[in-house]
């Protein structure tokens, strides 16, 4: 599910999501969507959906997440209350100049999804990561939604000038099937060894 965007930000971009509390001193596990997770605090205050702001007071790496201490959160109870909060900044604080093949996930929303035959399959509505790799979600003309692995094999082309992303039906797991259940699609993505098709810069559902 796409997180609610915060009030007060003109063009919000999700940078992270807070997970479980870590220890008893207010630290939390955070999944960062930045090129360098350790740079999460360099973008200034981070904002929750309800408009609350958070300032990173300390950060350290821990496998696939970072352990963060936010200013004003000093005990486990306060940390536990933040579990599941998505954190945003305004697009204006992020670099505009990106390298070739870099992009923000937020820029993908609304792009047309076409296959190798140029058939229009729908529109991108979100990019997710549930722990097994990025998934591209798009809404079909029928109104149903579908998620596919967001890898270079499954999504070989992204063309912002044309407003479209091109998918490879076989690599995406769509060959010989209509809209597969989301759970099945997600499970199938776990077994693909393809490189992620994510950005090097910040931008969650980003």
Secondary structure, DSSP 8 states (H G I E B T S, - for coil): ------TT-SSEEEEEEEEEEETTTTEEEEEE-SSSGGGGGGG--EE-TTS-EE-EEEEEEETTEEEEEETT--SHHHHHTTTT-EEEEEGGGS-S---TT---GGGGTT-EEE-TT--EEEEEEEEEESSSSEEEEEE-TTS-EEEEE-BTTTS-EEETTTTEEE--HHHHT-TT-SS--HHHHHHHHTT----B---SS-----
